[in-house]
Amino acid sequence: MNPDFHATALMINSDGMGHGDETLRQRLLVNYLRTLVELETPPQAILLYAAGVKMVINTSPCRAEITRLREAGTRVIACRTCLDHYGLMEHVPEAEIGNMLMIVEAQGAAAKVITL
């Protein structure tokens, strides 16, 4: 049975998933997002803030999966304030740069919000 993520917003607020060293956290997040792609269960939105914005930059290990999810209809919003804080604005597609209002609105529009 495939889980239904179509009305779900995923919150990513760290540079990976779970606890452990950076390599493991990033690998877990890549695997999680890849599984969503493979199961054809794209979430309604992926919302990135704090260190989570590092996962959407062009050199992120998650970039391919995020691009595929976006192409499948997932809305990707990375916090502009956070990107600016880390000096990453020029490393993210313009269409994915948003603000906290957009993140809050996407949370409100989702039936379920999951923080990874």
N, C-alpha and C positions, 0 to 999 in steps of 0.2 A: 504494500500500500504506500503510495506516495503522499507525503505530507503536503498540505495546501498552504503555500506561503504567499499566495496572490494578494491577500489583504494584510500582509505583515510588513512592518518596517523593522529593519535590522539596524541597531545602534552599534557603532564601532567607535570606542573611545580610547583604545590603546593600540600599540604597534604590533598587534598579534592577537592571539586568542588563548585564554587560560593563563596559567602561571608556568614559569620555567624560564630557560634561557631564550634569548631573542630568536635564535634559529628555530627552536621548537615552536614557539608561539606563532611565528610567521608561517611555518609549515602547516600548523593546525588550521589557521585561517584560510590559507590557500586550499587545503583539502576540503574544508567546509564549503567555501564558495564554489569550488569545482563540483562538488556533489550536487549543489543546487542547480548548476548548469546541466549536469548529466541527467538529473531526475526531471528536468524541464519544469521546475517549480520555482520560477523567479519570484523574489519578494517584490512587493509594491515599491519599496524604497530601501536604499542603503544610505544611512545618515552617519557622517563621520565628523567627529569633533575631538578636541584635545589631541593627544598623540595619534589617534586614529586616522587623522588626515594623512599621515605618512604612508598609509596603505593605498592611497589613491594616486600617488605621484607616478610619473612615467617609468621610473626605475623600480617600482614596488614589485615584490614577488607576486602580488595579487592582481597586478595590472591586467593581465589577459582575462582573468575570470571576471573582474569588474567590468571590463569592456564587453564581454560576452553577455553578462547579465543586463547591462545597459541596452545592448542591441536587442535583447529579448523583452524590453519594455520596463525594466526596473529604473526608477528615478534615483540618480546618485547625487547626493548633496554633501559637499565638503565645506566646513565652516571657514569662511573668509578670514575671520579674526585669527583662527588657529593656524591657517596656512601662512598668513602674514607673520605671526609670531615665530614660526619655524623657518621663515624665509623660503617658502615653497610655492608661492603664487605662480611663478612662471613654469612650474613642473606639473601642472594639472590642467586638463582640458577646460577651457572657459565655461563650457556648458555644465560642468560639475561643481563650479564654485557658487556657493550660496551664503546664506547668513542664518542667524539663529531663528529669525522669524520663519524662514522657509522650513527649518528643521522642526520647529514646534508645529507648524501647520501640517507637515507630513506625518508627524506623530498623531495628531488629532484625526487625520483622515484614515489612519490605519485601524483595522479591527483589533490588531495585536501588535505590541512593540516588544522586541527581543533585544536585550543588550548582550553582546558577545564579549 
